[in-house]
């Protein structure tokens, strides 16, 4: 079985990217600097060659045109008319134009070396056949030539000027050369120094970057370790954010996610415990009646059958309510404008058929709110059904709606026994009821569903006292321009946490 290659750590990749960028930047800067300095050195060599040969007389028109921009040499001008032959003239030229450091000069007669400087300030090119053969061939047409020759003595930058006199059959050639290797040595040395310094800088960047990236990535490493340590049985581990940078914000976000996850798991555990508790009673009742039933007694069989069906119906309603609660908590309905007057009128029509009470619509709001009309209708009817169950027969119940700058309110007001203060938070939990009416049928999920729908709309549901006795349940919705929470999808635990208490 092939082994999966170990992934490259983020710390190494970040450091490699930093070093790559630094290396490219240093290389570009060094290359540009070297090329500029090298070009300046070559231009200086060319200017020296042109300045030296301006002292010659009898150069060709091409040579004169090529030297018009150079400064005149600081030597006496040699007049060719003062000499009887090309040989004498070139002898005087070589003796007068003394080559400087890294320079050489040579006079040729008919292609053969004839005169070299008597001083030792430069170097000797009289035995450099490569250079001599080249300049002789290039100047055969009598024109001045300038170029660079790579010879055993190194790279030589040269200028070759033919010299002749009327009546003298000898063909003279004056050659001036500069050793480019020696001239460029300071540039090369500077470049070598730059390369060494650049390598030292890269090493320093690598060392400092290793520790800096390690420190920057330590929260992520701690995040990974924390994530590895978290299990379904222990969700208490948290990160410790430091500072106000992006990684600290990530740590806080992960902590918030872990809080919601822990609350969600706790809510799921509580739901399972509550469901197990609620299912235990009907199962026990059905089992007990079946065990005690006399199969020979038709009346006893019919009674046990009726009890079993009733308990199964209660189990069916419980499952339906659990599914309804899960839908309310995990629904991602599309929110739209809801006309409050139409919604209030629709609820008034529906609750009017609930028997045992007189229903009154005491207020109708104008304007719109943002929400899911079906979910709001469901929650409002649930409050009405809850009020009908807990209010004595014949007592009036009012519904109404209102809207102001704080948002919209949808309420149901009964005149029953009311809700004690210490029960007003607990009744919105799953399977919880106020103890005053524990015998009333139902799954205990109705108000939890209402609370989940209200929170899904960015609002909340509260219970207050009704003047004269009773309870008023009000769904508060945010103003139309308020930012609503993102739709809660399956797996999101925010509403589950809030609905759980």
Secondary structure, 3 states (H helix, E strand, C coil): CCCCCCCCCHHHHHHHHHHHHHHHHHHHHHHHHHHHHHHHHHHHHHHHHHHHHCCCCCCCHHHHHHCCCCCCCCCCCCCHHHCCCHHHHHHHHHHHCCCCCCEEEEEEECCEEEEECCCCCCCCCCCCHHHHHHHHHHCCCCCCEEEEEEECCEEEEEEEEEEEECCEEEEEEEEEEEEHHHHCHHHHHHHHHHHHHHHHHHHHHHHHHHHHHHHHHHHHHHHHHHHHHCECCECCCCCCCCCCCHHHHHHHHHHHHHHHHHHHHHHHHHHHHHHHHHHHHHHHHHHHHHHHCCCCCHHHHHHHHHHHHHHHHHHHHHHHHHHHHHHHHHCCCCCEEEEHHHHHHHHHHHHCCCCCCEEEEEECCCCEEEECHHHHHHHHHHHHHHHHHHCCCCCEEEEEEEEECCEEEEEEECCCCCCCHHHCCHHHCCCCCCHHHCCCCCCCCHHHHHHHHHHHCCCEEEEEECCCCCEEEEEEECCCCCCCCCCCCCCCCHHHHHHCC
